[in-house]
């Protein structure tokens, strides 16, 4: 009897888990694979909602919990967390011995896992490489993961071209779309009443879903940009519901989250959540008047609902943007104008540039049909224009 191929998958945040969910379901249901789920980062932190519990409630077995997140979000603290991650993933990979490791995106948790896999001689599959985000050091991590990876599952043709430009074998670059859209196509959205009951929040006629992450490469401080966002929100008045989700555990992330709590205090029209979970988050997105902030979800997922996005600052600069995305500088006047503009827009005909909702099946098929993963380990740099 042929032994199952062991496929390791890493998740470190509520966001990447939601994107990976449909792929995890497909891999878990396939008898030719043994899914090895490795959970790390914010999933294991009470500060960020202990979201590993949601993973278990969804029926997945967690094969390794890699503790790496320190209580400090200073540059030194983040660097130490990355070091702990490498140690933890070194141990986890030595125990589980996956035949292939799958990572997504551009976060430092993925970088730690990929480095451990590289020195262990474990082939790497990377999802969502080739994008650009000029306002965050995530861009450097994403491109570094591309150079460490052997199979590349990109979300659009522009990204595919960039990955090929970085010398990767065109035969191993697959334009599959974003797996996050798959979840949108399959999920049952909550009703307004269910949202209100589960969030303990009274929705208004107009509601904003707001996520603001640290801006690690922008000249303006995250604190100053956040104050501009708060001022714009204040000007909208109490008749607009403000639903905030907390920032990631990046540089200054805790400062942002503390500021969110202070802003929402004693405001009936505002609420802050460490994690909504994917179904609640996307259900709120579907009924929102606009998605506001600097999260990639405003570009990746919101267009699929026909919901406008107010994209603040340069954190997502360089990504493909649907017609429903309004970008503005991180200034109170500009943010307010963009939000009021979003209130008047009909984005129901927006086309999502990140795929059609079948990415997970495409990734599953490639991984399933691929021969010997270890044959990928010796890579040849492909110069521009070389196709063979």
Beta strands, then each sheet from edge to edge (+ up, - down):
strand 1: 5-11
strand 2: 33-40
strand 3: 62-66
strand 4: 100-104
strand 5: 123-127
strand 6: 151-154
strand 7: 173-175
strand 8: 206-211
strand 9: 240-245
strand 10: 270-273
strand 11: 290-293
strand 12: 309-312
strand 13: 325-328
sheet 1: 3+ 2+ 1+ 4+ 5+ 6+ 7+
sheet 2: 10+ 9+ 8+ 11+ 12+ 13+
end
